[in-house]
Amino acid sequence: MAINISNRFRNIQYSYKRVFVNFISLSVLQGMNYVLPLITLPYLIQVLGVEKFGLVSFATSIALYFGIISDYGYKLTAPRDIAKCGGNQDEINKIANVVFVSKSIILAFCFLFMVFLVNYISPFNEHKLIYIVSFFVIACQSFVPVWFFQGVEDMKYVTYINIFSKLVFLILVFTYISTPEDYYYVPIFTAVGFFISAFLSICKIRSKYNYKFNLPSIDKIKIGFKDGWEIFLGSAFTSLYTNSNIVILGLYTSPIVVGYYTIADKIVSAITGLFIPFNQAIYPFLAKKYNKSKYDFSKITLKLTKLLSIVSIILFFLFYISNESIVEFITSEVNSTVVLLVSIMSLRILSSPFSNLFSNVLIITGNKKPYLKVMKLTVIANVVVVFPAIYLFESIGLAIGFVTVLWLHTIMLYLNTKKISYEKV
């Protein structure tokens, strides 16, 4: 009896330790994703100018659509399925092969569409190179198997690899970008960084986890597409009320307006991004907990909600009182437009951690339809609120409208999660 209790305690301790280690690794990884752009941001704005920087940001926003398509929900379904394998290497290999092959198929079709876009559609045909190269950024990023390491709950290796690749990007930017005409080097160097990450990460899963590539059957690929369909739609809907807003802003205004908005967005995203590694690290743990005890799962979810509430409120107030100094540090001036945008968009700090947590809860509990319904309603709200706001008030209208939509999104997710937690879980 005493031995069983002792073993159970050790297992629980080990489980929480893995969550903590993965959280630290993901925090470092996410931190690099946001801190490094903030290091290069002042330099790129100064060298390229706001107009060229806005053009690069616009091309990136277009390429992100293809990123959403190539992910196809695998960033959530793959870690969940791998975590459920319990270390069965054959099953893990099968899942990984389906993901890699499916992504390759999707990217091939996406590339054909991008070629059509830059050759026949204005304004994309005016800057063909920047859009093509931006596509290859997404293509290289798609093959970085973060989902694999997340599923096996061993994030430290991919973190080391990504730090190395980001440092390579940083060195290339400061070494080779020196004039506004060098703007197309930004996506090229970003693609180089992701290519290094993908290559080294795949080498690691081959050596440590004995990953072997075998062409999966068509039936397996179909099952993978079917399983990820609703999550893909959710991601697509998310893109429609996040990424599309910058595209619409770029079509209605100028690269300069897009540049100012992008600067403010990157500053705020550096703060909201702090919550992403936490939700990513806790996701496989919650999936396992739900399978073992729905009651414990419900209790943990409630505790996490309270914890995130406290942390987000503290971060919001600290950021709000110092946002002017942060803007001056990033842009080398107190630009009133950027300061106003940052002040408005800082309200995202209070809602951001919960949208990810509540989405994960809905997916883990198998409630994909309510999740998809919330996404659809959010897109509708975005069209009704944000698009007219952009037309009338440009970047300021986008900031106010987007914050409003994000809050509506979070509230709808909360209501659905509360219902599931207390009635079904």
C-alpha positions in Angstrom: 0.0 0.0 0.0 2.8 2.4 1.0 4.8 1.5 -2.1 1.8 2.2 -4.4 1.3 5.6 -2.7 5.0 6.4 -3.1 5.0 5.4 -6.7 1.9 7.4 -7.4 3.4 10.4 -5.8 6.6 10.0 -7.9 4.5 9.8 -11.1 2.6 13.0 -10.2 5.8 14.7 -9.3 7.5 13.6 -12.6 4.4 14.7 -14.6 4.4 18.2 -13.1 8.2 18.5 -13.5 7.9 17.7 -17.3 5.2 20.4 -17.6 7.4 22.9 -15.8 10.5 22.0 -17.9 8.4 22.2 -21.1 7.0 25.5 -20.0 10.5 27.0 -19.4 11.6 25.7 -22.9 8.5 27.0 -24.6 8.9 30.3 -22.8 12.4 30.7 -24.0 11.3 29.7 -27.5 8.4 32.1 -27.5 10.6 34.8 -26.0 13.1 34.4 -28.8 10.2 34.7 -31.3 9.2 38.1 -29.9 12.3 39.5 -28.3 14.5 39.1 -31.4 12.0 41.0 -33.7 12.0 43.7 -31.1 15.8 43.8 -31.3 15.8 44.0 -35.1 12.7 46.3 -35.3 14.4 49.6 -34.4 17.2 48.8 -36.9 14.9 47.8 -39.7 12.7 50.8 -39.3 15.7 53.1 -39.4 17.4 51.4 -42.4 14.3 50.4 -44.5 12.0 53.2 -43.5 8.4 52.8 -42.4 7.2 52.4 -46.0 9.4 49.4 -46.9 8.9 47.9 -43.5 5.2 48.1 -44.1 5.6 46.4 -47.4 7.5 43.5 -45.8 4.8 43.3 -43.1 2.0 43.2 -45.7 3.8 40.4 -47.7 4.2 38.5 -44.4 0.5 38.8 -43.7 -0.3 37.4 -47.1 2.1 34.5 -46.6 0.6 33.7 -43.2 -2.6 32.6 -45.0 -0.6 29.7 -46.5 0.8 29.0 -43.0 -2.7 28.5 -41.7 -3.5 26.2 -44.5 -0.4 24.1 -44.2 -0.8 23.8 -40.4 -4.2 22.3 -41.0 -4.9 21.9 -37.3 -1.9 19.6 -36.9 -0.3 21.8 -34.3 -3.2 20.8 -32.0 -4.2 17.3 -33.2 -0.6 16.0 -33.6 0.6 16.8 -30.0 -2.6 15.4 -28.6 -2.4 12.1 -30.6 1.3 11.7 -29.9 0.7 12.3 -26.1 -1.9 9.5 -26.2 0.6 7.0 -27.7 2.2 6.5 -24.3 5.7 6.3 -25.9 4.7 3.7 -28.6 7.4 4.5 -31.2 5.6 2.8 -34.1 2.4 4.8 -33.5 4.3 8.1 -33.1 6.1 7.5 -36.4 2.8 6.9 -38.2 1.4 10.2 -36.9 4.6 12.1 -37.8 4.7 10.7 -41.3 1.0 11.6 -41.9 1.7 15.2 -40.8 4.9 15.6 -42.9 3.3 14.2 -46.1 0.1 16.1 -45.6 1.9 19.4 -45.1 4.0 18.7 -48.3 0.8 18.1 -50.4 -0.8 21.2 -49.0 2.2 23.4 -49.6 2.6 22.2 -53.2 -0.9 23.4 -54.0 -0.3 26.6 -52.1 2.8 27.4 -54.1 0.9 27.0 -57.4 -1.7 29.5 -56.1 1.0 31.9 -55.0 2.6 31.7 -58.5 -0.7 32.6 -60.0 -1.2 35.4 -57.5 2.1 37.2 -58.2 1.8 36.9 -62.0 -1.8 37.9 -62.6 -3.2 39.8 -59.6 -2.5 43.4 -58.7 -0.8 44.7 -56.5 1.0 41.4 -55.9 2.6 41.4 -59.3 4.3 44.7 -58.5 6.6 43.1 -55.9 6.8 39.5 -57.0 10.1 38.6 -55.2 9.0 39.7 -51.8 5.8 37.6 -51.9 7.5 34.5 -53.3 10.3 34.6 -50.7 7.7 35.3 -47.9 6.0 32.1 -49.0 9.2 30.1 -48.6 9.4 31.5 -45.0 6.1 29.7 -44.3 7.2 26.6 -46.2 10.4 26.2 -44.1 8.5 27.0 -40.9 5.9 24.3 -41.6 8.6 21.6 -41.4 9.8 22.6 -38.0 8.3 19.8 -35.9 7.4 21.7 -32.7 4.3 19.6 -32.5 6.4 16.4 -32.3 8.5 17.7 -29.3 5.4 19.1 -27.7 3.6 15.7 -28.0 6.5 13.8 -26.4 6.8 16.6 -23.8 10.5 17.2 -24.5 10.8 20.8 -25.7 14.3 21.6 -24.7 16.0 20.4 -28.0 13.8 22.3 -30.3 14.3 25.4 -28.1 18.1 25.1 -28.4 17.8 24.7 -32.2 15.5 27.6 -32.6 17.7 29.9 -30.5 20.6 29.0 -32.8 18.6 29.7 -35.9 17.3 33.0 -34.6 20.8 34.1 -33.8 21.8 33.3 -37.4 19.0 35.5 -38.6 20.1 38.3 -36.3 23.6 38.2 -37.5 22.5 38.2 -41.2 20.2 41.1 -40.7 22.8 43.4 -39.0 25.5 42.3 -41.5 23.8 42.5 -44.9 20.8 44.9 -44.5 22.0 48.5 -44.8 19.8 50.3 -47.4 16.0 50.5 -48.1 16.7 48.4 -51.3 17.7 45.5 -49.1 14.1 45.0 -47.8 13.7 41.7 -49.6 16.6 40.2 -47.5 14.3 40.2 -44.4 12.2 37.3 -45.6 15.2 35.5 -47.2 17.1 35.5 -43.9 13.9 34.5 -42.0 13.5 31.5 -44.3 17.2 30.6 -43.8 16.6 30.5 -40.1 13.5 28.3 -40.3 15.3 26.0 -42.8 18.1 25.5 -40.2 15.5 24.8 -37.5 13.6 22.3 -39.6 16.8 20.4 -40.7 18.3 20.2 -37.2 15.0 19.3 -35.6 14.3 16.4 -38.0 17.9 15.2 -37.4 17.2 15.2 -33.7 13.9 13.3 -33.8 15.7 10.7 -36.0 18.6 10.2 -33.6 16.7 10.5 -30.2 13.3 9.1 -31.1 14.3 6.8 -33.9 12.0 8.5 -36.3 11.9 6.8 -39.7 10.1 8.0 -42.7 7.6 5.7 -44.4 5.1 6.9 -46.9 1.7 6.6 -45.2 -1.3 5.1 -46.9 -3.9 7.3 -48.6 -6.4 6.2 -46.0 -4.2 7.4 -43.2 -3.8 10.8 -44.8 -7.5 11.0 -45.4 -8.1 10.2 -41.7 -5.6 12.9 -40.7 -7.4 15.5 -42.9 -10.8 14.5 -41.6 -9.7 14.6 -37.9 -8.1 18.1 -38.3 -10.8 19.6 -40.5 -12.8 21.4 -37.8 -9.7 22.6 -36.1 -8.4 23.8 -39.4 -11.6 25.7 -40.0 -11.2 27.2 -36.5 -7.7 28.3 -37.4 -8.9 29.7 -40.8 -11.6 31.7 -39.0 -9.0 32.9 -36.5 -6.9 34.1 -39.5 -9.9 35.9 -40.9 -10.3 38.1 -37.8 -6.5 38.5 -37.1 -4.3 38.4 -40.2 -7.0 39.6 -42.7 -7.3 42.9 -40.8 -3.8 43.9 -41.6 -4.4 42.9 -45.3 -7.5 45.0 -45.4 -5.7 47.9 -43.8 -3.0 47.6 -46.4 -5.5 47.6 -49.3 -7.4 50.6 -47.9 -4.4 52.7 -46.7 -0.7 52.9 -47.4 2.4 50.9 -46.4 3.2 53.7 -43.9 -0.1 53.2 -42.0 0.5 49.5 -42.0 4.0 50.1 -40.8 2.9 52.1 -37.7 0.2 49.6 -36.9 2.6 46.7 -37.3 5.1 48.3 -34.9 2.3 48.7 -32.2 1.1 45.2 -32.9 4.6 43.7 -32.4 5.1 45.6 -29.1 1.8 44.3 -27.7 2.2 40.8 -29.1 5.6 40.6 -27.2 3.5 40.8 -24.0 0.5 38.7 -25.0 2.9 36.1 -26.4 4.2 35.4 -22.9 1.0 33.3 -22.3 1.4 31.1 -25.4 4.2 28.8 -24.0 2.2 28.3 -20.8 -0.9 27.1 -22.8 1.3 25.0 -25.1 3.1 23.3 -22.2 -0.1 22.6 -20.3 -2.0 21.2 -23.4 -0.6 17.6 -23.5 -0.8 17.5 -19.6 -4.5 18.5 -19.7 -5.2 16.0 -22.5 -3.8 13.2 -20.4 -5.6 14.4 -17.2 -8.9 14.6 -19.0 -8.5 10.9 -20.1 -7.8 9.9 -16.5 -10.2 12.0 -14.5 -12.7 14.5 -15.9 -13.3 15.9 -12.4 -9.6 16.6 -11.8 -9.5 18.2 -15.2 -12.3 20.5 -14.3 -10.6 21.5 -11.1 -7.2 22.2 -12.8 -8.9 24.3 -15.5 -10.5 26.5 -12.8 -7.2 27.0 -11.0 -5.5 27.9 -14.2 -8.1 30.5 -15.0 -7.7 32.2 -11.6 -3.9 32.1 -12.0 -4.0 33.6 -15.5 -6.4 36.3 -14.3 -4.0 37.5 -11.6 -0.9 37.5 -13.9 -2.7 39.2 -16.8 -4.0 42.1 -14.6 -0.5 42.7 -13.2 1.1 42.6 -16.6 -1.5 45.0 -18.1 -1.0 47.7 -15.5 2.8 47.4 -15.7 2.7 47.7 -19.4 0.1 50.5 -19.6 2.1 52.8 -17.4 5.3 52.3 -19.3 4.1 52.0 -22.9 5.4 55.4 -23.9 8.9 54.6 -22.8 8.7 51.3 -24.6 7.6 53.0 -27.9 10.5 55.5 -27.6 13.0 52.7 -27.0 11.7 50.7 -30.1 11.2 53.6 -32.6 13.8 56.1 -31.2 11.0 58.7 -30.9 7.7 59.2 -29.0 5.4 58.8 -32.0 2.0 59.8 -30.9 0.2 57.5 -33.4 2.1 54.4 -32.2 1.7 55.3 -28.5 -2.1 55.7 -29.0 -2.3 52.4 -30.9 -0.3 50.6 -28.2 -2.5 52.0 -25.4 -5.6 50.8 -27.1 -4.2 47.4 -28.1 -2.8 46.8 -24.6 -6.3 45.7 -23.5 -5.5 42.4 -25.4 -3.3 41.5 -22.5 -6.4 40.9 -20.3 -8.1 38.6 -22.8 -5.3 36.8 -24.6 -4.4 34.1 -22.1 -8.0 32.9 -21.8 -8.8 32.5 -25.5 -6.0 29.9 -25.9 -6.8 28.1 -22.6 -10.6 27.9 -23.3 -10.0 26.8 -26.9 -7.7 24.0 -25.7 -10.4 22.9 -23.2 -13.0 22.7 -25.9 -10.7 20.7 -28.2 -9.5 18.3 -25.5 -13.1 17.6 -24.4 -14.1 16.8 -27.9 -16.4 19.8 -28.2 -15.2 20.9 -31.7 -18.6 22.1 -32.9 -19.1 24.7 -30.1 -15.5 25.7 -30.8 -16.1 26.1 -34.5 -19.4 28.0 -33.8 -17.5 30.5 -31.7 -15.0 31.0 -34.5 -17.7 31.6 -37.0 -19.5 34.1 -34.8 -16.1 35.9 -34.2 -15.6 36.2 -37.9 -19.1 37.7 -38.4 -18.4 40.2 -35.5 -15.1 41.1 -37.1 -16.7 41.9 -40.5 -19.4 43.9 -38.8 -17.2 45.9 -36.4 -13.6 46.0 -37.8 -14.0 46.4 -41.6 -16.1 49.6 -41.3 -13.8 50.9 -38.5 -10.8 50.5 -40.9 -12.7 52.3 -43.7 -13.7 55.2 -41.3 -10.7 55.6 -38.9 -7.9 53.5 -40.5 -5.4 52.1 -38.0 -7.1 53.6 -34.9 -10.4 52.1 -36.0 -8.7 48.7 -36.5 -7.1 48.8 -33.0 -10.4 49.6 -31.3 -12.5 47.2 -33.4 -10.0 44.3 -33.1 -9.8 44.6 -29.3 -13.6 44.6 -29.1 -13.8 41.5 -31.3 -11.2 39.7 -29.2 -13.1 40.4 -26.0 -16.3 39.1 -27.6 -14.4 36.0 -28.7 -13.0 35.3 -25.3 -16.4 35.7 -23.6 -18.1 33.3 -26.0 -15.3 30.7 -25.4 -15.7 31.2 -21.6 -19.5 30.6 -21.7 -19.0 27.4 -23.7 -16.2 26.2 -21.5 -18.1 26.8 -18.4 -21.0 24.8 -19.7 -18.8 21.9 -20.6 -16.9 21.9 -17.4 -19.9 21.8 -15.1 -22.4 19.9 -17.1 -20.4 17.3 -19.1 -17.0 17.0 -17.5 
